[in-house]
């Protein structure tokens, strides 16, 4: 049987470049089984339900406010060191169709801890429906992917190994989930310090949540503490925001 060669699309080149640099990062997953029953109920009470991605992203950024490790990155080069950012910047993976192919793209959101759930939801919604060419993060990824591989890899290396530029172009943590497809990834790869990942939330609000972390930056025990704190914040700060949101939406309908 004779097959045919297929050239890499621009989007596939981006994935290949990401994995090239992710392969050099010694990542380890840490998982916690969380009980989010009240949060599930509060979200269900909202007329316009916030995306789970928005809820988890904001909660994780709030945890990162308290735990500096989650805002740090390993910077290589001639002088390897850690670089700490004052605030978080989320790198959220979104699947889009581009030129007949379903492709993963990343949207960057500055300081998600300081944004409301509706505001985060609007940003995510725009990234899922707007033409790919209208979204700056997507356009930049495609422009770089169109370059010859040596130049692409140089730009990636510079972006990941200059502290200020790394945060600007890649963010401080990644969110990558498949739970909407009733599936979950156990160990997603990324060149970033941490990846937040969660599975399918069942009817009782039980869900497996993972942080995949760069062991050069932090230790597993601190990641376990971060997961415990994440569950606390989901069941307190985010729970309260959802209840207030549901109340505001109901009062708007009555008015």
N, C-alpha and C positions, 0 to 999 in steps of 0.2 A: 504494500500500500504506500502510495506516495502522498505525502502531505504538502504543505506550503509554508514558507516562512512568513511571519507577520511582524511588521515593524512595530516597535514600541510607540504607543501614543504618548502625547505630552503628559497626560495625567499619569500614565504608567511609569514614565521616567521619574516623575516626582516621588512616587512610592518607592521605586528602586533606590533613588538617592537617599531617601529617608532611612531605608533599611540598611544601606551601606554605613551610615553613621551610627545608627542604633546598634549595629552589631558590635561596636566597640564599647558599648556601655554595659557594665555588669549589673543587670537588673534582677531583682528578686520580688516576687509577689507576696503580699501579706493580705489575708482575707479575714473578714469578720461577718458573722451572721447577725443582721440587725432586725429589730422589731419596730416597725414603723406604722402600726395599726392606726393610732390617732392621726398621724400625718396623712395617711391614705384617706381617712374619713373626711378630714378637713379639705383636702384637695377635691374630693368628690362633691363637696357642698358648694364649690365654686361654679358659677354659671359658665365662666370661661376658664377651664382648668389649665393652670400653668404647666408647661412641659416639665417632665421629670428631670430632663437635662438641666434646665434652668435652676430647679430646686437644688439638685446635687452640686452644681457648679457654684452657686452662691454659698451654700453651706461649707463647701471645701475651702473657698476663699476666706471665709470667716475663721476657719480653723487655722489657715496659713497666717492670718493676722497674729495669732497667738504663738505659733510654732515657727520660728525663723527658718528651721531646716527646710520647710516646704517652699521657702522663697529663695533658696540658694541653688547655685549651679556649679558644676565642675568645669573650670576653664583650663584647657590644655595649652599646648604651645611650648615656648621656651621657658615660661615660668608658670607651671601648673599651680592653680590656687582656686579657692572658692569665692564666688561672687554672690553677694546678698542684695536682693531687690527690696525697695521700700514697700511695694504693694504687689499683688498678684496680677497676672495677665493670663487669661484662660485661652488655650488653644483647643477648640472644639471641632472634632471631626464630623463632617456632614457629607452624606452621599448625595451626589447630583448626577444627572445624566448630561453628558457632554459629547457631542458628535457621535451619538448612537451607543455610547459606552457609559455604564454606571461607574462613577469615579469618586474616590474620597478626596474631599477638599477640606481645608481648615479655615475656620473663621477665628479671628483674634478679638477678644473682648477685654478691654482695660478695666481693672478694678471691679470685678463682678461683685465683690462684697459690698460695694457702695451703691449698687443698683437695685431697684425693686424687681420683683419677679415679673410683673407685666413688661417692664422695660427690657429685661433679658429675653423674655418671650418674643418681643417685637423684633429684636436683633436676630434671633434664631429663625423666626418665621421669614424675615426678609432674605436671609441666606439660603433658605430652602425653596423660595419661589421666584426670586429675581433672576433675570438672565445672568448666566455665569460671567459674562463680560462686563457686567455692571458692578461687580463686587471686587473691591480693590485687592483683598487678600488672594482671591482666586486668579485675578489678572496677573498679579506678580508671580505667583507660582507657575503659571503657564509661560510667562515671558522667560523665566529662568530655565524652565524645562526645554525651551526651544534652543538653548545655547549648546555648543559642543560639550561633551562630557567633561574634559579637563577643566574648562572654565566653570561649568556648573559645580563641580566638586570643590573648586577653589572658593567660590562664593558661599557654598554651604559651610565649608570649614571656617572661613572668616566669620560668618554669621554666628556660628556656634561657639567660637573661641574669642570673641570680643564681648566682654560683659554687657555693656550697654546695648550693643547691637543684637545680642542674643535675645534679650528680653523684648526688644522692639519687633524683631522679625519672627521669633518662634514662641514667645510667651514664657511663662514660668511653670505651667503644668498643662497636661493634656487630658481631655475627656474623650473617651472612645467607648461606645456601647452599642450592642446589638439587641438590647432587650425588647425593642419594638418588634423585632422579628422572632420573638420567643427563643432567643439563643443568647449565649454569652461567650466572651473570649476570656480564657484563663490567664493568658500572659501576653497582652499586646505589647509590641515593641515600639520604642520611641527614643530619640536622643535627648529628650528632656529629663529632668530630675525625677518627676513623678508622673504617672498616668492614673487617673481615677476611672474605675470601671465597676459597673454593677450589673447584676443579672436581672431575671424576671421577678417582679414583685408579685407575690401570691395574694389571694383574697384576704388573708389575715395580716398582710403588711410585712411579711417576712421576706428578706432579700439578702443575698450574698454581695458584699461590697469589698472591692479590692483596691489597694494602692500598690502599684508596681514602681519600685524606687531604685535609684542609683545608689549602690552601696558605698561608693566613694564619697558621697555627700552626707549620708546619715546611716544610722543603725536600725535594725529591724524593730527593736523594742520601742523606739520613738515613733516608728510608723504605726505600731500596734496602739500606742497611746493616741495617736492622731485619729485612728479609726474610731476609738472609743469616744473621743471628743466630737467627732463628726456625727455619731449617733445622737449624742446629747444635744448638739446644736440643731439637728434635724427635728428632734422631738421637743424643742423649746422655741428658739428664735424663729425658725422656719414655720413651725406649727402655728405660732402666734400670728405671723404675717399672713398665712393662708386663711386663718379664721377671720382676721380683719378684712382681708380681700373678699371673702365670701359675704361678710356683713355689708361691705360697701356696695357690692354688686347687687345684693338683694334690695338694699335701700334705694338704689338707682332705679330698679325696676318698679318699685312701689311709687316712686316720685313720678 
